[in-house]
Amino acid sequence: MIALAGALMLTSGAASAQTVPPIVAPQPQGTAPGQPGGSQPTVDPNAPTISQIAIEGAQRIERATILSYIGVREGDKIDAQGVNDILKTLFATGLFADVTMQMTGGTLAIRVVENPIINRIAFEGNKRIDDDTLETETQLRPRVVYTRTRVQNDVQRILDLYRRSGRFAARVEPKVIQLEQNRVDLVFEIAEGPVTGIEKISFIGNSYFSDSALREELATKESRWYRFLSSADTYDPDKLTFDRELLRRYYLANGFADFRVISAVAELTENQEAFFITFTIEEGERYQFGAFDLTSKIPDIDPEPLKEAIELETGDWYNADAVDDTIVAITNAVGDLGYAFVDVRPIVDRDRETRTINITFEVQEAPRVYVERIDIRGNVRTLDEVVRREFLLVEGDAFNATKLRRSRQRVSDLGFFANVEVTNVPGSDPDKTVVQVDVEEQSTGELSIGAGFSSTDGALGELTIRERNLLGRGQDLRLGTTLSQRRQMVDFAFTEPYFLDRDLAAGVDLFHIVRDNQDVASYDSRETGFGLRLGYDLNDRWRQQLRYRFADETIENIDSSANRFIQEEEGSEFVSLIGQTLTYDRRNSRIDPTDGYLVAFGTDFAGVGGSVRYLRTTLRGSWYIPFTEDMRLITGAEVGSLVGLGDDVRLNDRFFLGGDNLRGFEFAGAGPRDSASTDSLGGERMANGSVEFVFPLGLPEEFGLSGAVFTDVGYLTEVDETGPGIQDEPSLRASIGTGVTWSSPFGPIRVDFAHAILKEDFDETEFFRFNFGTRF
């Protein structure tokens, strides 16, 4: 008699989950003992012969399936090695929890205990990671055979998922609920535990820079109470690798050319609730720039003009970032001459005795190239022509690096893409290049609900439906409504950016606006009408826009104590206006400018029909001057003149000063005013300007706080009304102040504190100004 038994044991090994074998019998394979059709191992000639095979205990699995796995048939001989092979094979299928075998009188009895089938899988205790994410991570599924090894593997996968999210103290305990018909419910009970933060970041080997200075350069931060909205204080091995690179860049940008990170070690505390991170570094010596030179291996390129791209100074501390910027500047300068694949190499001569680094920039030989074609990739929804028409280069043009960079910025300014990458690769011939445009589309449809508060309009709400890339053609369709304490507006706008397949941006606007001006000038106003727009580029920097506007404008609900001139304007007027704006734009981005300037000249003529006649002229400009990534100077100015043509200029059409365009003064708080009613009368000659310096507050970046100091100046005078009650002093108004901007999770918040230093006695001032708004 041969009697052997086996049992499936739970192990802590890292064996991968196995595919569930089929329940029906497959085609026999292999060369197991007794199986015909292959070379067979030697079997003891005295071993018993199998006259009958009996399968016991099988419920779901067919007899033929089990026979196909064991590989022996009736009439075969079987010894102890053959029995051992059968046991291993059956356990390897993952279908059985226990297998026993017994040979009695020629009958081989195989008794099996089947693994149960999973009826349902549930997760309990998980709050930070939802069920869908956990189900995606685990491999067990309902109606799959349950094995302890597979459960253990899924437990490890869940733990790895929590550790990737920063919860190293998480615990997972699988529970099995037995059901009838050999089925089980599998429940993963999860104790997520706290986020495993960074208790301390230390440095060994730093003498020039302090620990606190180096911590500021890292992406990983120490745990602090104010980082509850950030994951920067969560341990991440990939982030730690990035921190090593950040340290290297920081030292190389400050003269330490020999710097290296020896090690970065993260140690987990015994309670698994925090990490201690230690960087061991070697600073090396600090170097200064020595001499600079530039050579060219391209015969047609004179290196002397290219030396103007080298803005490095001898004696300054060595800066690897500045060297990279210089290489880019030289590459772009050579690219403007038609060389698309130029290679600029810095030849470094390091003098360790004098601690100086001499650099020769060498322009490698390359052919002049032309654009063979432009390939656009990644635009699933947006039509090719929408991207292609923003390019300043077309097939057949000589390659120009500046035009290529400008084209990329124009595509990015469309606002249709989350990312735009423009590269050039070799074409079919050495003198040809293919421009590859890789775009990543983002959502352009918006359903925005806005809420906020401003000192000008009070509490406000906004509902807007907008599609900025209608049907992938770049068309802009917008329907919005704004409700606030002082203004209610409903407007509709549609813009076709390439009207009649030409570079003409044509648009139509419909609007209805109601304003509450009781606090400013004791009246309400209402405007209903439409507008037409047409804009086109004169060249890459100059743009012309023409417009027509027709509106029914009404002044109503005039307070009985209002100025008599305001009372005389009660009623409706029809305004038919044509205008134009000529813009010169040198900003680095139309959406979020940080460098460059803009100048715009506009004129409006009312009198093409209607009942109102005037001429309005404005000139405005803005200038953005970056000092560092976080520090910049923003300046802006505007002047305007308004002339009535045969009639006095109405109150609605005048300029007003104060509030957002002159901080330190209330909205319409500066300029001509009625002494009796204190109503603001506006003016026909206006000028205002602002200089603002934006800087970091020295707080952690997670705060999202930046500071500003500013000064505003303004001038507003001249009204058609005259009399003893009219106060109009043609004097300069000015204010100084400081502000704080918070990029909060709920939207941008701006707080300004301003003091009027030049004002008239009748002006109305304010010290505090607050703006908050967000969209969902």
MOHUFEN-V309352 format. One record per helix or strand. SS is the DSSP state (2 for helix, 1 for strand). FROM is the first residue (numbers start at 1). TO is the last residue. Records with the same first field share a line. If there is no record, write none. Layout:
# MOHUFEN-V309352
SS = FROM-TO  FROM-TO
This chain:
# MOHUFEN-V309352
1 = 2-7  49-49  52-56  77-77  96-104  107-114  117-124  145-145  171-179  183-191  197-204  234-234  260-268  274-282  288-296  317-317  344-351  356-363  370-377  398-398  417-426  432-441  445-454  458-470  475-484  487-496  505-516  524-537  542-556  571-585  596-606  614-626  632-644  655-655  657-657  659-659  662-662  665-665  670-670  673-674  680-680  683-683  685-696  705-717  726-727  733-744  747-758  765-765  768-775
2 = 63-70  80-92  131-137  148-164  211-217  225-227  237-252  303-309  320-335  384-388  401-413  499-501  518-521  564-568  651-653  701-703
